[in-house]
Amino acid sequence: MNIVNLDCLTYASDPGYLESVYTDDNYVLVVDDIRNEKRVEQVIKKHKIDSIIHLAAESHVDNSINNPSEFVSTNINGTMVLLEAFRKFCSGRFLYVSTDEIYGALGASGEFTESSPLAPNSPYSASKAAAGLMVRSYHKTFKQNVVTTSCSNNYGRHQHREKLIPTVITTAIAGESIPVYGNGKNVRDWLHVDDHCRAIDVVFRYGNSGETYNIGGDNEMSNIDLVKKICATLNKLRPVTAPYENQIIFVDDRKGHDFRYAVDATKIKTELNWCPSGNFDLLLEQTIKYYV
């Protein structure tokens, strides 16, 4: 399999992450933007691309609140460019990577299933939901071979500092205040990046065309409990005079902050024989060691 990686290398990217594959004969990096229709078509034709795995997106909720138009431009219009190019020039499969945030928010109980109604509450999640509906339409209208995945919160090595877990680790070891939104009781499910990659691979290879598959890590936890767990691990790995937990501060809550996300991943587990593989505490510790 030959892999062409189209990436515009925004602030959240780092080409150094892929140094290990730069010299591989079957890997090519193309630095460009998915919104550039002419360039996308040139790349597909030049490299005889058959299938597309679409992960490109603006993804930080705070940024979407501050600049919604950028999220509409990249996440919706960029997806449209890829879908049209795929329809014109490709004969394989189009996989769209989405998020559990498209379903909105949950109360203290329940889980999102693939049939849950879409109820996005931020410009980010709204842009991902809209793009996902366009992907669905290309299956229904044009009979394109598409599949969609909706995942819970990712964590692991190389994640940009703007995300929660890297923010907590890096601010803690820098001796700075560790910011927690609101009262910290918002709940998220955590999915390790390696498990997510395996899920994408199995859906791409074996998922049924036109279907959506939820991907969860079975690690549901309140933000404040997660932050305290990170602090406790840092106390062991990198002890300082005072416990890291003393650096926690509560800051004004994010606008439209969804209370809880939780996904039911029964479909991908039963149909495609995937499940999250690792122990959360161990994988979290490995992640903390990476940033330390």
C-alpha positions as CSV (number, residue, x, y, z in Angstrom):
1,M,0.0,0.0,0.0
2,N,1.3,3.5,-0.9
3,I,0.4,6.3,1.4
4,V,0.2,10.0,0.3
5,N,-0.1,12.3,3.3
6,L,-1.8,15.6,2.4
7,D,-1.2,18.0,5.3
8,C,-1.1,21.8,5.5
9,L,1.1,21.6,8.6
10,T,-0.8,24.1,10.8
11,Y,0.3,25.1,14.3
12,A,-0.9,21.7,15.6
13,S,1.3,19.7,13.2
14,D,4.9,18.8,13.5
15,P,6.7,17.1,10.5
16,G,9.2,15.7,13.0
17,Y,6.6,13.2,14.2
18,L,6.9,11.3,10.9
19,E,10.7,11.3,10.5
20,S,10.6,7.5,10.9
21,V,8.7,7.0,7.6
22,Y,10.2,9.9,5.5
23,T,12.6,7.5,3.7
24,D,10.0,4.7,3.1
25,D,9.4,4.0,-0.5
26,N,5.7,3.9,0.0
27,Y,5.2,7.2,1.8
28,V,4.9,10.7,0.4
29,L,4.2,14.0,2.3
30,V,2.4,16.7,0.3
31,V,2.2,20.0,2.1
32,D,-1.0,21.6,0.9
33,D,-4.6,22.5,2.0
34,I,-7.7,20.3,1.5
35,R,-9.6,23.4,0.5
36,N,-7.4,23.8,-2.6
37,E,-9.6,22.0,-5.1
38,K,-7.2,22.2,-8.0
39,R,-4.2,20.9,-6.0
40,V,-6.2,18.1,-4.4
41,E,-7.2,16.8,-7.8
42,Q,-3.6,17.1,-9.1
43,V,-2.4,15.0,-6.1
44,I,-5.0,12.3,-6.6
45,K,-4.3,12.0,-10.3
46,K,-0.5,12.2,-10.0
47,H,-0.3,9.5,-7.3
48,K,-3.2,7.4,-8.7
49,I,-5.0,7.6,-5.3
50,D,-7.7,5.0,-4.9
51,S,-9.0,5.6,-1.4
52,I,-9.1,8.5,1.1
53,I,-8.9,8.4,4.9
54,H,-10.0,11.9,5.9
55,L,-8.7,13.1,9.3
56,A,-8.0,16.7,8.4
57,A,-9.9,19.2,10.6
58,E,-9.7,22.2,12.8
59,S,-10.5,20.5,16.1
60,H,-10.1,22.8,19.2
61,V,-13.4,23.9,20.6
62,D,-12.1,27.1,22.1
63,N,-10.7,28.1,18.7
64,S,-14.1,27.4,17.1
65,I,-15.8,29.7,19.5
66,N,-13.3,32.5,18.7
67,N,-13.2,31.9,15.0
68,P,-16.2,29.8,13.7
69,S,-15.6,30.7,10.0
70,E,-12.3,28.9,9.9
71,F,-14.0,25.7,11.1
72,V,-16.7,26.1,8.4
73,S,-14.1,26.7,5.8
74,T,-11.8,23.7,6.6
75,N,-14.2,21.2,8.1
76,I,-17.1,21.6,5.8
77,N,-15.8,23.1,2.6
78,G,-12.6,21.1,2.8
79,T,-14.6,17.9,3.2
80,M,-16.7,18.9,0.1
81,V,-13.5,19.3,-1.9
82,L,-12.3,15.8,-0.9
83,L,-15.7,14.2,-1.6
84,E,-15.9,15.7,-5.1
85,A,-12.4,14.7,-5.9
86,F,-13.1,11.2,-4.6
87,R,-16.3,10.9,-6.6
88,K,-14.5,12.0,-9.8
89,F,-11.3,10.1,-9.7
90,C,-11.3,7.3,-7.1
91,S,-12.9,3.9,-7.1
92,G,-12.0,2.7,-3.6
93,R,-13.3,3.8,-0.2
94,F,-13.7,7.2,1.6
95,L,-13.4,7.1,5.4
96,Y,-14.5,10.1,7.4
97,V,-13.2,10.5,10.9
98,S,-15.7,12.4,13.1
99,T,-16.3,12.9,16.8
100,D,-18.7,12.0,19.5
101,E,-19.4,15.7,20.0
102,I,-21.7,15.7,17.1
103,Y,-24.3,14.0,19.3
104,G,-24.4,16.9,21.8
105,A,-24.4,16.3,25.6
106,L,-25.5,13.6,27.9
107,G,-26.8,13.7,31.5
108,A,-25.5,11.6,34.3
109,S,-26.4,8.3,32.5
110,G,-26.8,6.9,29.0
111,E,-24.5,6.5,26.0
112,F,-24.5,7.8,22.4
113,T,-25.2,5.1,19.8
114,E,-24.8,5.4,16.0
115,S,-28.5,6.2,15.8
116,S,-28.4,9.0,18.4
117,P,-29.8,12.3,16.9
118,L,-27.2,14.9,16.0
119,A,-27.3,17.8,18.4
120,P,-23.9,19.7,18.2
121,N,-23.4,22.5,20.7
122,S,-20.3,24.2,19.5
123,P,-19.1,25.6,16.1
124,Y,-16.5,22.8,16.0
125,S,-19.0,20.0,16.6
126,A,-21.5,21.6,14.2
127,S,-18.9,21.8,11.5
128,K,-18.1,18.1,12.0
129,A,-21.7,17.1,12.0
130,A,-22.4,19.1,8.8
131,A,-19.4,17.5,7.0
132,G,-20.6,14.0,8.2
133,L,-24.0,14.7,6.7
134,M,-22.4,15.5,3.3
135,V,-20.4,12.2,3.5
136,R,-23.7,10.4,4.1
137,S,-25.3,12.2,1.2
138,Y,-22.6,11.0,-1.2
139,H,-23.4,7.5,-0.3
140,K,-27.1,7.9,-0.7
141,T,-27.1,10.1,-3.8
142,F,-24.0,9.1,-5.7
143,K,-23.7,5.5,-4.3
144,Q,-20.2,6.2,-3.1
145,N,-18.3,3.7,-0.9
146,V,-18.1,5.7,2.4
147,V,-17.8,4.9,6.1
148,T,-17.7,7.2,9.1
149,T,-16.1,6.8,12.6
150,S,-17.1,8.9,15.6
151,C,-14.6,8.7,18.4
152,S,-14.3,9.9,22.0
153,N,-11.5,12.0,23.4
154,N,-8.1,11.0,22.2
155,Y,-4.8,11.0,24.3
156,G,-1.3,9.8,23.7
157,R,2.1,11.0,22.5
158,H,2.6,13.9,20.1
159,Q,-0.8,15.6,21.0
160,H,-0.7,19.4,20.9
161,R,-0.5,21.2,24.1
162,E,-4.0,22.9,23.6
163,K,-5.7,19.6,24.5
164,L,-6.5,18.8,28.2
165,I,-4.0,16.0,29.1
166,P,-0.9,17.7,27.5
167,T,-2.0,21.1,29.1
168,V,-2.2,19.5,32.5
169,I,1.2,17.8,32.2
170,T,3.1,20.7,30.7
171,T,1.7,23.3,33.0
172,A,2.3,21.1,36.0
173,I,6.0,20.4,35.3
174,A,6.5,24.1,34.4
175,G,5.3,25.0,37.9
176,E,2.4,27.0,36.5
177,S,-1.3,26.9,37.5
178,I,-3.2,23.9,36.1
179,P,-6.5,25.3,34.7
180,V,-9.7,23.4,35.0
181,Y,-12.9,24.6,33.4
182,G,-15.9,25.3,35.7
183,N,-16.1,22.9,38.6
184,G,-14.2,20.1,36.8
185,K,-17.2,17.7,36.9
186,N,-17.7,17.5,33.1
187,V,-17.2,13.9,32.0
188,R,-15.3,12.5,29.1
189,D,-14.4,9.0,27.7
190,W,-10.7,8.6,26.9
191,L,-9.4,6.7,23.9
192,H,-5.7,6.0,23.4
193,V,-4.4,7.1,20.0
194,D,-3.1,3.6,19.2
195,D,-6.5,2.0,19.8
196,H,-8.1,4.7,17.6
197,C,-5.6,4.0,14.8
198,R,-6.4,0.3,15.0
199,A,-10.2,1.1,14.9
200,I,-9.7,3.3,11.8
201,D,-7.8,0.6,10.1
202,V,-10.4,-2.1,10.8
203,V,-13.3,0.1,9.7
204,F,-11.5,1.1,6.5
205,R,-10.8,-2.5,5.6
206,Y,-13.9,-4.3,6.8
207,G,-16.7,-1.7,7.7
208,N,-19.9,-1.8,5.8
209,S,-20.4,0.9,3.2
210,G,-22.7,3.7,4.4
211,E,-22.3,2.8,8.0
212,T,-21.1,4.8,11.1
213,Y,-19.0,3.2,13.8
214,N,-18.6,4.7,17.3
215,I,-15.2,4.3,18.9
216,G,-14.8,4.6,22.6
217,G,-12.1,3.8,25.1
218,D,-14.3,2.5,28.0
219,N,-12.5,5.1,30.3
220,E,-15.2,7.5,31.5
221,M,-14.0,10.0,34.0
222,S,-14.7,13.6,35.2
223,N,-12.1,16.2,34.2
224,I,-11.1,16.9,37.8
225,D,-10.6,13.2,38.6
226,L,-8.4,12.9,35.5
227,V,-6.4,16.0,36.5
228,K,-5.8,14.7,40.0
229,K,-4.8,11.3,38.6
230,I,-2.2,13.0,36.4
231,C,-0.9,15.0,39.3
232,A,-0.6,11.8,41.4
233,T,1.4,10.1,38.7
234,L,3.7,13.2,38.4
235,N,4.3,13.1,42.1
236,K,5.9,9.7,41.6
237,L,7.6,10.3,38.3
238,R,8.9,13.8,38.9
239,P,8.6,14.7,42.6
240,V,8.8,18.3,43.7
241,T,8.5,20.0,47.1
242,A,4.7,20.4,47.1
243,P,2.1,18.0,45.5
244,Y,1.2,19.0,41.9
245,E,-2.5,19.0,42.9
246,N,-1.8,22.3,44.8
247,Q,-1.3,24.0,41.4
248,I,-4.9,23.3,40.3
249,I,-7.1,26.3,39.8
250,F,-10.7,26.6,38.5
251,V,-11.3,29.0,35.6
252,D,-14.4,30.4,34.0
253,D,-16.3,27.6,32.2
254,R,-16.2,27.3,28.4
255,K,-19.2,28.7,26.6
256,G,-21.7,25.9,25.8
257,H,-19.5,23.3,27.7
258,D,-21.1,19.9,27.2
259,F,-21.5,18.1,30.5
260,R,-20.8,14.5,29.5
261,Y,-19.9,12.4,26.5
262,A,-20.0,8.6,26.5
263,V,-20.2,6.3,23.4
264,D,-21.6,2.8,23.0
265,A,-19.0,1.0,20.9
266,T,-20.9,-2.3,20.7
267,K,-21.3,-2.1,17.0
268,I,-17.6,-2.0,16.1
269,K,-16.8,-4.6,18.8
270,T,-19.4,-7.1,17.7
271,E,-19.3,-6.6,13.9
272,L,-15.6,-5.9,13.4
273,N,-14.0,-7.6,16.4
274,W,-12.3,-4.4,17.7
275,C,-11.9,-3.4,21.3
276,P,-9.6,-1.0,23.2
277,S,-6.5,-3.0,24.1
278,G,-4.7,-1.3,27.0
279,N,-4.9,-0.5,30.7
280,F,-5.9,3.2,31.0
281,D,-3.6,3.9,34.0
282,L,-0.6,2.3,32.3
283,L,-1.2,4.1,29.0
284,L,-1.8,7.4,30.8
285,E,1.5,6.9,32.7
286,Q,3.3,6.2,29.4
287,T,1.8,9.4,28.0
288,I,2.9,11.4,31.0
289,K,6.4,10.0,30.7
290,Y,6.5,11.1,27.0
291,Y,5.8,14.7,27.9
292,V,8.1,14.7,30.9
